[in-house]
Amino acid sequence: MASPDGHSPLTNNNNDIEPLSCPICFTSSDENNETSRPFAKTTCGHVFCATCIEQVLSKPRAVQGRDDDDDDVRLRCATRGKCPICRGNVSLFELRHVTDDSSFIVDRNTKVSTWPISNACYEQRVLGGRIFSNERSSRLALMVERHGAIGGFGITFQYNTNTPSVSFTRPLYSFGGEDLESEEEPDVVDSVDFDHFHFHEPTMTFHGTIINARPFTMRKPRKDSNANLTDCRRTCCPTYFFQKLECVLQFSPDAKYIRDGYLSWSYFDGSSRTHYPLDGVWEVEIEPRKLVVLYVQFHSFSFLDERYHIFINADNRAWFHWPDSSTIQISTQQIGPNSIPPCIGETLKWKTNTDGCFQWKRISITLEGARSVVKMKPIQFVYQKVNRDSENDATLGPTYHANALWGNTFCQAFTVGLASYHFEKADGNTAGYRAYISYENPLTSQWPNLDNGESIPLHVPFRNIQWNEVTRTFRGEILWMQDYGTTWTGDSKWLYEMTFDPSFRFVVSGTCTMANREPHQFGKDLIYINAALESLFREALESSSSTGQYIEILRECRQSGASEATMQCLGEVALSLMSNEEGSCFDLNL
């Protein structure tokens, strides 16, 4: 019988084994019970049937917390979460068999050749349509220069058959620990292997750890040019130093991109308390009831993407400049050989030469356990599998068919896979028609999961298809409950009706009807155009040296019933080609 706190004792006073009961599904471990299944014990000591606790920890976003909380970010990933009983942190790979404490419930698969991502390479790209190749490159290069690998930019994840590794577009530097004033040149680190790694295929989750003997940093430390202003060490640290990287990445079901996860960089904690007495973790109230945490390392810290360097003056008072300002902040307390810096829970008071007053509260005197956590969820950028099989992505994209619906792809926001409609070629009869909605684009990972917690399927088929070739009207149903046993945002099914223009360049009109809400209307709030329209405009450009053909195509679209919003999208496609922009204005999700 389970105890009130959820613990399930294994034996009684007579040393007889008592049945266990899962507090989630109430299944018993009684051997005579036909539903008997293995039971798992968490690190916090609570017992569940293995099936239930695996389901709890296998679903992403199992913890609903704050996006700016590092612990919440880490616990949102599949394979990690909260114990349903005590809300303690739990990992899928730390679950042990109740009857054998030395045996784990879930094995750590370290054989890379058996992984679905084996031999794959993932590189970063900009998400979304309307962005051309040159703009994509410059936008990504700016983020790599500004934030580098420490901020999650410019990394290539490689899963070779023996050992996974990462390489960096902008190399890191590895220094010899505390002795930052050494004249020794740093090691340039442009790639590194994972020291420990495993993969969990049911959740498509990779776990890897890199532990470096010498700390990483993004830029070389430099000597302070104002050496006469301080009797402390003469070194300025332009970025933090880190010694360990913990990486958890969840891949899409088709392994085409990284849909969630995080990088957790552990701060290097090796500075001298004598030379750097203010190193550690501090809490600062910058506005009423608005607290920020500062990580001070080698008397340097970052705040709002600016770097600050603390010095000790001749009066043993700490001070630093505010960047791009004449403001100087100086401590009211002495920090030096003959004084004791604030201990944990104590405060350090500051004033500025502009009559400002601040107070720091010490949280820790070390950086042990402190982390910088970077979310890997696709928002503006995504790590996507590199296609090595074709030099030209355009050959792999959608194709345009002017005389039939089948074979065409229609998308919104110039983005394939963002609930785009795919109509595969039919065999000449209604039964042979096949159409589906694609949710393959990484941007869909920002949308809610299905109501049972599962990820949105990559392809959702239309059912009960009807096609009227005379009126060019398509009808079909999306049956969430029938096909997936659940609803999505409360809907069990959607009813579609779409009418296309005579040349299948866009959706003219129609509706998407859902229960308990107003129908979406094509041409108004649903703007869908053919994802291969650029080929039509290119043919027009090749057949005429003027823009007359472009204008004629747009005029035909207007006469065929294109709405103002649809005309705007069609015009952007034409303008992009007339401007000779490199690449495509469509995100083909290749």
KEKOLRO-343595 format. One line per 2 residues: number of its first residue (from 1); for each residue x, y, z of C-alpha. Coordinates in Angstrom, 1 decimal, decimal comma, m for minus. Example, Ala and Ser with C-alpha at 12.3 -4.5 7.8 and 13.67 -1.06 7.14 Angstrom:
# KEKOLRO-343595
1> 12,3/m4,5/7,8 | 13,7/m1,1/7,1;
# end
This chain:
# KEKOLRO-343595
1> 0,0/0,0/0,0 | 1,4/3,4/m0,9;
3> 2,3/5,8/1,9 | 0,6/9,3/2,0;
5> 3,7/11,0/0,5 | 3,5/8,7/m2,6;
7> 6,3/6,3/m1,5 | 5,4/2,7/m2,1;
9> 7,0/0,4/0,5 | 8,4/m2,9/m0,9;
11> 8,2/m5,0/2,2 | 6,2/m5,3/5,4;
13> 7,3/m6,4/8,9 | 7,0/m10,0/7,9;
15> 9,4/m9,4/5,0 | 6,6/m10,3/2,5;
17> 6,7/m8,3/m0,7 | 3,7/m6,0/m0,9;
19> 2,1/m5,1/m4,2 | 3,0/m1,6/m5,5;
21> 0,5/0,8/m6,9 | 1,1/3,4/m9,5;
23> m0,3/6,8/m8,3 | m1,0/7,8/m11,9;
25> m2,9/4,8/m13,3 | m3,4/2,8/m10,1;
27> m2,0/m0,3/m11,7 | m0,8/m2,9/m9,2;
29> 2,4/m4,8/m9,3 | 0,7/m7,9/m8,0;
31> 2,1/m10,9/m9,9 | m1,4/m12,3/m10,3;
33> m2,6/m9,1/m12,0 | m2,7/m9,5/m15,8;
35> m1,7/m5,9/m16,2 | 1,5/m6,4/m14,1;
37> 4,3/m4,2/m15,5 | 7,8/m3,1/m14,3;
39> 7,9/m0,3/m11,7 | 10,4/2,5/m11,7;
41> 11,9/4,6/m8,8 | 12,9/8,2/m9,3;
43> 15,9/9,8/m7,7 | 13,6/11,5/m5,2;
45> 12,4/8,0/m4,1 | 8,9/7,9/m5,6;
47> 7,6/4,9/m7,4 | 5,5/4,7/m10,6;
49> 4,8/2,1/m13,2 | 7,4/2,4/m15,8;
51> 4,9/3,1/m18,6 | 3,3/6,1/m16,8;
53> 6,5/7,9/m15,7 | 8,1/7,3/m19,1;
55> 5,1/9,0/m20,8 | 5,3/11,9/m18,4;
57> 9,0/12,5/m19,1 | 8,8/11,8/m22,8;
59> 6,5/14,6/m23,6 | 8,0/18,0/m24,4;
61> 6,9/21,0/m22,3 | 6,2/18,7/m19,4;
63> 7,0/21,7/m17,2 | 5,1/25,0/m17,6;
65> 7,6/27,6/m16,4 | 9,1/30,9/m17,4;
67> 11,1/31,3/m20,6 | 13,7/33,3/m18,8;
69> 14,3/30,7/m16,1 | 17,3/28,5/m16,9;
71> 16,0/25,5/m14,9 | 12,6/25,7/m16,6;
73> 14,2/25,8/m20,0 | 16,2/22,7/m19,2;
75> 13,2/20,8/m17,8 | 10,9/21,6/m20,7;
77> 12,8/19,2/m22,9 | 11,6/15,7/m23,5;
79> 13,3/13,1/m21,2 | 13,4/15,7/m18,3;
81> 10,6/17,0/m16,1 | 9,1/17,2/m12,6;
83> 8,2/14,3/m10,3 | 4,4/14,1/m10,3;
85> 4,5/13,7/m6,5 | 7,0/16,1/m5,1;
87> 7,8/18,2/m8,2 | 11,5/17,4/m7,8;
89> 13,7/17,3/m11,0 | 13,6/13,9/m12,7;
91> 15,4/12,5/m15,7 | 14,2/9,6/m17,8;
93> 17,7/8,1/m17,7 | 17,9/8,1/m13,9;
95> 14,8/5,9/m13,4 | 15,8/2,6/m11,8;
97> 14,0/m0,7/m11,4 | 12,3/m1,0/m8,0;
99> 13,4/m4,6/m7,7 | 17,0/m4,0/m8,8;
101> 18,5/m0,6/m7,8 | 21,5/m1,1/m10,0;
103> 19,4/m1,5/m13,2 | 18,1/1,4/m15,2;
105> 14,6/1,4/m16,8 | 15,9/3,2/m20,0;
107> 19,1/2,3/m21,6 | 21,5/5,0/m22,9;
109> 22,1/4,2/m26,6 | 25,7/5,2/m27,3;
111> 26,1/3,4/m30,6 | 25,9/6,3/m33,1;
113> 25,5/4,1/m36,1 | 22,1/3,0/m34,9;
115> 20,8/6,5/m34,4 | 18,3/8,0/m36,9;
117> 20,6/11,0/m37,2 | 23,7/8,9/m37,9;
119> 26,0/10,4/m40,5 | 23,9/13,6/m40,6;
121> 25,1/17,1/m40,3 | 23,1/20,1/m39,0;
123> 23,8/23,7/m39,8 | 22,1/26,9/m39,0;
125> 19,9/28,9/m41,4 | 17,4/31,8/m41,2;
127> 13,8/30,8/m41,1 | 10,9/32,2/m43,1;
129> 10,0/33,4/m46,6 | 10,6/36,9/m48,1;
131> 14,3/36,7/m47,1 | 16,9/36,2/m49,9;
133> 20,2/34,4/m49,8 | 22,4/37,5/m49,4;
135> 20,2/38,9/m46,6 | 20,0/35,5/m44,9;
137> 23,9/35,2/m45,0 | 24,4/38,7/m43,6;
139> 21,8/38,3/m40,9 | 23,3/35,0/m39,7;
141> 26,9/36,4/m39,9 | 25,9/39,3/m37,7;
143> 24,5/37,0/m35,0 | 27,6/34,7/m35,2;
145> 29,9/37,7/m34,8 | 27,8/39,2/m31,9;
147> 27,0/36,0/m29,9 | 29,1/33,2/m31,3;
149> 28,8/29,5/m30,3 | 28,4/30,5/m26,6;
151> 25,1/32,2/m27,7 | 24,1/29,3/m29,9;
153> 25,1/30,7/m33,3 | 27,4/29,3/m36,0;
155> 27,6/25,7/m34,7 | 27,7/22,7/m36,9;
157> 26,5/19,4/m35,2 | 28,0/16,4/m36,9;
159> 27,0/12,8/m36,0 | 29,7/10,6/m37,5;
161> 29,3/6,9/m37,0 | 31,9/6,8/m34,2;
163> 31,8/10,1/m32,2 | 29,5/13,1/m32,5;
165> 31,2/16,5/m32,6 | 30,6/20,2/m33,0;
167> 32,5/22,7/m35,1 | 32,3/26,5/m34,9;
169> 32,1/29,1/m37,6 | 33,7/31,5/m35,2;
171> 36,4/29,6/m33,3 | 36,6/29,6/m29,5;
173> 39,8/30,1/m27,5 | 41,0/27,8/m24,8;
175> 43,2/29,4/m22,1 | 45,2/28,1/m19,2;
177> 42,8/28,8/m16,4 | 43,6/31,5/m13,8;
179> 46,9/32,7/m15,3 | 45,3/35,0/m17,8;
181> 48,3/37,3/m17,8 | 50,5/34,6/m19,4;
183> 52,1/35,5/m22,6 | 51,2/32,1/m23,9;
185> 49,0/32,1/m27,0 | 45,6/30,5/m26,5;
187> 44,6/27,3/m28,3 | 42,2/28,0/m31,2;
189> 39,2/25,6/m30,9 | 37,3/25,2/m34,2;
191> 35,9/21,8/m33,4 | 35,6/19,4/m30,5;
193> 34,2/15,9/m29,9 | 31,6/15,1/m27,3;
195> 33,1/13,2/m24,3 | 29,8/11,6/m23,3;
197> 26,7/11,1/m25,4 | 23,6/9,0/m26,0;
199> 20,4/9,0/m28,0 | 16,7/8,3/m27,1;
201> 14,9/7,3/m30,3 | 11,3/7,4/m28,9;
203> 11,7/11,1/m28,2 | 14,4/11,7/m30,9;
205> 16,5/13,3/m28,2 | 20,3/13,6/m28,2;
207> 22,3/14,2/m25,0 | 25,9/15,1/m25,1;
209> 28,6/16,6/m22,8 | 31,9/18,2/m23,5;
211> 34,4/18,7/m20,6 | 37,4/20,7/m21,4;
213> 40,5/20,7/m19,2 | 41,1/24,4/m20,1;
215> 38,3/26,9/m20,1 | 36,6/28,1/m23,4;
217> 36,1/31,8/m24,2 | 34,8/33,6/m27,3;
219> 37,5/36,3/m27,5 | 41,0/36,6/m26,5;
221> 41,6/38,3/m23,1 | 43,4/41,6/m23,4;
223> 45,6/43,7/m21,2 | 44,0/46,8/m19,7;
225> 45,3/50,0/m21,4 | 44,6/52,0/m18,1;
227> 47,0/49,9/m16,0 | 47,8/52,9/m13,8;
229> 44,2/53,1/m12,6 | 44,3/49,7/m10,7;
231> 46,5/47,7/m8,5 | 44,5/44,6/m9,3;
233> 45,4/42,3/m12,2 | 45,8/44,1/m15,5;
235> 43,5/41,9/m17,5 | 40,1/42,6/m19,0;
237> 37,9/39,6/m19,9 | 35,8/40,5/m23,0;
239> 33,6/37,4/m22,5 | 33,0/34,8/m19,9;
241> 35,0/31,6/m19,6 | 33,3/28,2/m19,6;
243> 34,6/24,8/m18,9 | 31,7/22,4/m19,7;
245> 29,0/22,2/m22,3 | 25,9/20,1/m21,7;
247> 23,8/19,7/m24,8 | 20,2/18,3/m25,1;
249> 18,7/18,5/m28,6 | 15,3/17,1/m29,7;
251> 15,0/16,5/m33,4 | 11,8/16,5/m35,5;
253> 10,3/13,1/m36,1 | 11,8/13,0/m39,6;
255> 15,2/14,1/m38,3 | 15,3/17,1/m40,6;
257> 15,9/19,8/m38,0 | 16,4/20,5/m34,3;
259> 12,9/21,4/m32,9 | 13,8/22,0/m29,3;
261> 16,5/21,7/m26,7 | 19,2/23,8/m25,1;
263> 23,0/24,4/m24,7 | 24,1/24,7/m21,1;
265> 27,6/26,3/m20,7 | 29,0/25,9/m17,1;
267> 31,0/28,9/m16,0 | 34,7/28,3/m15,2;
269> 35,2/28,7/m11,5 | 39,0/29,0/m11,0;
271> 39,7/32,7/m10,3 | 41,7/33,7/m7,3;
273> 39,7/35,0/m4,4 | 42,7/37,2/m3,4;
275> 42,9/38,9/m6,8 | 39,2/38,8/m7,6;
277> 37,3/39,1/m4,3 | 34,0/40,2/m6,0;
279> 33,8/37,1/m8,2 | 30,6/35,1/m7,8;
281> 26,9/35,5/m8,2 | 25,1/38,7/m7,2;
283> 21,4/39,8/m7,2 | 20,7/43,4/m8,2;
285> 17,5/45,4/m8,1 | 17,7/47,6/m11,1;
287> 14,1/48,8/m10,8 | 11,5/48,4/m8,0;
289> 10,7/44,7/m7,8 | 12,8/43,9/m10,9;
291> 15,8/41,8/m10,0 | 18,7/40,7/m12,3;
293> 21,4/38,2/m11,6 | 25,0/39,1/m12,4;
295> 27,8/36,5/m12,8 | 31,1/38,1/m12,0;
297> 34,2/36,3/m13,3 | 37,7/37,7/m13,2;
299> 36,0/41,0/m12,1 | 34,1/41,2/m15,4;
301> 30,4/40,8/m16,0 | 27,7/41,2/m18,7;
303> 24,5/43,2/m18,4 | 22,1/44,0/m21,3;
305> 24,7/42,8/m23,9 | 27,3/45,2/m22,5;
307> 30,6/44,2/m20,9 | 31,7/45,7/m17,6;
309> 35,2/45,5/m16,0 | 35,7/46,1/m12,2;
311> 38,9/47,6/m10,9 | 40,2/48,3/m7,4;
313> 41,6/51,8/m6,8 | 44,3/53,0/m4,4;
315> 41,7/53,4/m1,7 | 40,7/49,7/m2,0;
317> 37,3/50,6/m3,5 | 35,8/48,8/m6,5;
319> 34,8/50,8/m9,4 | 33,8/50,5/m13,1;
321> 32,8/52,6/m16,1 | 29,4/52,4/m17,6;
323> 29,9/51,6/m21,4 | 29,6/54,6/m23,7;
325> 29,1/56,9/m20,8 | 31,1/59,2/m18,4;
327> 29,3/57,5/m15,5 | 31,5/55,8/m13,0;
329> 30,1/53,5/m10,3 | 32,2/53,1/m7,2;
331> 31,7/51,0/m4,0 | 31,1/52,7/m0,7;
333> 32,9/49,8/1,1 | 36,5/49,0/0,9;
335> 37,5/45,8/m1,1 | 41,1/45,0/m0,5;
337> 43,8/43,0/1,4 | 42,7/44,4/4,8;
339> 39,0/44,1/4,4 | 36,6/41,2/4,0;
341> 34,2/41,3/1,0 | 30,5/40,7/1,5;
343> 29,6/37,1/2,4 | 26,5/35,2/1,1;
345> 23,4/37,2/1,9 | 25,3/40,4/2,6;
347> 25,2/43,5/0,4 | 27,7/45,7/m1,4;
349> 26,6/49,3/m1,8 | 27,5/51,5/m4,7;
351> 27,2/55,1/m5,8 | 27,8/56,9/m9,0;
353> 29,3/60,3/m10,0 | 25,8/61,2/m11,1;
355> 24,3/60,7/m7,6 | 22,9/57,2/m8,4;
357> 22,8/54,5/m5,7 | 22,8/50,7/m6,1;
359> 23,0/47,7/m3,9 | 24,3/44,2/m4,8;
361> 23,3/41,2/m2,7 | 25,7/38,3/m2,8;
363> 24,1/34,9/m3,8 | 27,3/32,9/m4,0;
365> 31,1/33,5/m3,6 | 31,8/31,1/m6,4;
367> 30,5/30,3/m9,9 | 30,3/26,6/m9,1;
369> 27,0/25,3/m10,6 | 26,3/28,5/m12,5;
371> 25,2/28,1/m16,1 | 24,5/30,1/m19,2;
373> 21,5/28,3/m20,9 | 20,7/28,9/m24,6;
375> 17,4/27,8/m26,0 | 17,6/25,9/m29,3;
377> 13,9/26,3/m30,3 | 13,5/27,5/m33,9;
379> 12,2/31,0/m33,9 | 14,2/33,2/m36,3;
381> 17,0/30,6/m36,9 | 17,0/26,8/m37,1;
383> 19,6/24,0/m37,2 | 18,6/22,0/m40,2;
385> 19,9/18,8/m41,8 | 22,3/19,7/m44,6;
387> 21,4/18,2/m48,0 | 24,6/17,0/m49,5;
389> 22,8/15,3/m52,5 | 22,1/18,3/m54,6;
391> 23,9/21,5/m55,5 | 20,7/23,2/m56,3;
393> 17,9/23,2/m53,7 | 15,5/24,5/m56,3;
395> 15,5/21,2/m58,2 | 14,1/19,6/m55,0;
397> 11,3/22,1/m54,4 | 7,7/22,2/m55,6;
399> 6,9/22,2/m59,3 | 4,2/24,2/m61,1;
401> 1,4/22,6/m63,0 | m0,9/25,1/m64,8;
403> m3,5/22,7/m66,1 | m4,3/20,6/m63,0;
405> m4,5/20,8/m59,3 | m2,6/17,6/m58,7;
407> 1,1/18,0/m58,4 | 0,9/21,6/m57,0;
409> 1,8/22,9/m53,6 | 0,1/26,0/m52,0;
411> 1,7/27,8/m49,1 | 1,1/30,9/m46,8;
413> 3,7/33,4/m45,8 | 6,0/32,2/m48,7;
415> 6,8/29,2/m46,5 | 6,5/25,5/m47,4;
417> 5,7/23,2/m44,4 | 3,9/26,0/m42,5;
419> 0,5/24,3/m42,9 | 1,0/24,2/m46,7;
421> m1,4/22,2/m48,9 | 0,1/19,4/m51,0;
423> m1,9/17,8/m53,8 | m0,2/14,7/m55,1;
425> m0,8/13,5/m58,7 | m3,9/11,4/m59,1;
427> m4,3/8,2/m61,1 | m7,3/9,5/m62,9;
429> m10,1/8,6/m60,5 | m11,4/10,1/m57,3;
431> m10,1/7,2/m55,2 | m6,6/7,9/m56,3;
433> m6,5/11,5/m55,1 | m4,2/12,2/m52,2;
435> m3,8/15,5/m50,5 | m2,3/16,5/m47,1;
437> m1,3/19,5/m44,9 | 2,4/19,7/m44,2;
439> 3,6/20,8/m40,8 | 7,3/20,0/m41,6;
441> 8,6/23,5/m41,3 | 10,5/24,2/m38,0;
443> 8,3/27,3/m37,4 | 5,5/24,9/m36,5;
445> 7,4/23,8/m33,4 | 6,2/27,2/m31,9;
447> 2,6/26,1/m32,2 | 0,7/24,1/m29,5;
449> 1,0/20,4/m29,4 | m2,0/18,2/m30,0;
451> m4,4/18,2/m27,0 | m2,9/14,8/m25,8;
453> 0,5/16,4/m25,6 | 1,9/14,8/m28,8;
455> 3,7/16,8/m31,4 | 1,8/17,9/m34,5;
457> 2,2/15,2/m37,2 | 4,4/16,1/m40,2;
459> 1,7/15,2/m42,7 | m2,0/15,3/m41,9;
461> m4,1/13,8/m44,7 | m7,3/15,2/m46,1;
463> m10,2/12,7/m45,9 | m13,4/12,3/m47,9;
465> m11,9/14,2/m50,8 | m14,1/15,7/m53,5;
467> m12,8/17,4/m56,6 | m14,9/19,3/m59,1;
469> m12,8/19,9/m62,1 | m15,3/22,2/m63,8;
471> m15,5/24,7/m60,9 | m11,9/23,9/m59,7;
473> m13,3/23,4/m56,2 | m11,7/21,0/m53,7;
475> m13,4/19,7/m50,6 | m11,9/17,6/m47,8;
477> m11,9/17,0/m44,1 | m9,1/16,9/m41,5;
479> m10,2/14,3/m38,9 | m8,1/14,9/m35,8;
481> m10,0/12,5/m33,5 | m10,5/9,8/m36,1;
483> m6,8/9,7/m37,3 | m5,0/10,6/m34,1;
485> m7,3/9,8/m31,3 | m7,3/13,4/m30,0;
487> m8,3/17,0/m30,7 | m6,2/20,0/m31,6;
489> m7,0/23,2/m29,8 | m10,4/21,6/m29,0;
491> m11,3/20,7/m32,5 | m12,0/17,1/m33,6;
493> m12,3/17,9/m37,3 | m11,9/20,7/m39,9;
495> m14,0/21,1/m43,0 | m12,3/22,6/m46,1;
497> m13,6/24,1/m49,3 | m11,1/25,8/m51,7;
499> m11,7/27,2/m55,2 | m8,6/27,9/m57,4;
501> m7,9/30,2/m60,3 | m7,9/28,7/m63,8;
503> m4,1/28,4/m63,9 | m3,7/27,2/m60,3;
505> m1,6/30,1/m59,2 | m3,5/30,8/m56,0;
507> m6,6/30,0/m53,9 | m9,4/32,4/m54,9;
509> m11,9/31,7/m52,2 | m13,3/29,1/m49,8;
511> m13,5/28,4/m46,1 | m11,9/26,3/m43,3;
513> m14,7/25,5/m40,9 | m14,1/24,6/m37,3;
515> m16,5/24,0/m34,4 | m17,4/26,8/m32,1;
517> m15,7/29,6/m34,0 | m16,0/31,7/m37,2;
519> m14,8/30,0/m40,4 | m11,4/31,1/m41,8;
521> m11,9/32,6/m45,3 | m9,4/32,1/m48,2;
523> m8,5/35,4/m49,8 | m9,0/37,3/m46,5;
525> m7,3/35,7/m43,5 | m6,0/32,7/m45,4;
527> m3,7/33,8/m48,2 | m2,3/30,8/m50,2;
529> m0,3/31,0/m53,4 | 1,5/28,4/m55,5;
531> 4,9/27,6/m54,0 | 6,4/27,2/m57,4;
533> 5,2/30,6/m58,9 | 8,8/31,8/m59,4;
535> 9,2/29,4/m62,2 | 6,2/30,9/m64,0;
537> 7,6/34,4/m63,7 | 11,1/33,3/m64,7;
539> 9,6/31,8/m67,9 | 8,0/35,2/m68,6;
541> 11,3/37,0/m68,0 | 13,1/34,7/m70,3;
543> 10,6/35,2/m73,1 | 10,6/39,0/m72,9;
545> 13,3/41,6/m72,1 | 10,7/43,9/m70,6;
547> 8,4/43,7/m67,6 | 5,3/43,5/m69,8;
549> 4,9/39,8/m69,3 | 5,0/40,2/m65,5;
551> 2,3/42,9/m65,6 | 0,2/40,7/m67,9;
553> 0,4/37,8/m65,4 | m0,6/40,0/m62,5;
555> m3,5/41,4/m64,6 | m4,8/37,9/m65,3;
557> m4,6/37,1/m61,6 | m6,7/40,2/m60,7;
559> m9,3/39,3/m63,4 | m9,4/35,7/m61,9;
561> m10,6/37,0/m58,6 | m7,4/37,5/m56,5;
563> m8,0/39,6/m53,4 | m5,9/42,6/m52,5;
565> m3,9/40,5/m50,0 | m3,4/37,8/m52,6;
567> m2,3/40,4/m55,2 | 0,2/41,8/m52,7;
569> 1,8/38,4/m52,3 | 1,9/37,8/m56,1;
571> 3,4/41,2/m56,6 | 6,2/40,5/m54,1;
573> 7,2/37,4/m56,1 | 7,3/39,3/m59,3;
575> 9,3/42,2/m57,7 | 11,8/39,9/m56,2;
577> 12,7/38,4/m59,6 | 12,8/41,8/m61,3;
579> 15,2/42,9/m58,6 | 17,6/40,1/m59,5;
581> 17,7/39,0/m55,8 | 19,8/35,9/m55,3;
583> 18,0/32,8/m54,3 | 14,2/32,4/m53,7;
585> 11,8/34,5/m51,8 | 10,1/31,2/m50,7;
587> 11,3/29,2/m47,8 | 11,2/25,8/m49,4;
589> 12,1/24,0/m46,2 | 14,8/21,9/m47,9;
# end
